[in-house]
Amino acid sequence: MMTPMARSAFLSTLVCFVCVLLADFKAGATPLEAQNKTVTVSFSHFTPANCSDGTANKYARNITQVIYISSQGRLFAKLASRAGNASKDRLDAPSGKSSFNFSGNKIVGTFPQVSGAAQETITFDSSYQSCSAEVIAGTESGKAWAWINLVGVKCTATGKSVISGVSCSVRQGNAFAN
């Protein structure tokens, strides 16, 4: 039987040991096989909606995402959206609030909207040479999907979202390098 002082010393040593073990563990750590690769995902997202400026949403949003996974495991992304004559580009960098994170052999992206969110899951094969992607959109029960369109107007769904034409590809190297 341990004395209280011996038990305290043992527990302190155990806690220090666990801390040392966990210091090298990173939640969402990037697999080595995925590093120095560029992933491209494209899809179309259409939701019938009424917009706050009195118009109806007539155009699908066509989205292309280029994600570079650096040799340090950081994710850089360029997101391009087009709908009708409107367009919007955005860059995500690891130093900012990135939309993408690794989870095992997957990259998961979450995109909150005014009401609801879209989630994208990119799944790699075992060699990280090919990928597949799935995109879903949803809201809380009883709430309509609502978002700000590419010209800055709030739109609220009058029907179901349809996501189509999802494609995913992987290539070696940095797509953003000059």
Buried (B, 14 or more C-beta within 10 A) or exposed (E): EEEEEEEEEEEEEEEEEEEEEEEEEEEEEBEEBBBBBBBBBBBBBBBBBBBEEEEEBEBBBBBBBBBBBBEEBBBBBBBBBBBEEBEBEEEBEBEEEBBBBBEEBBBBBEBEBEBBBBBBBBBBEEEBEEBEBBBEBEBEEEEBBBBBBBBEBBBBBEEEBEBEEBEBEBEEEBBEEE
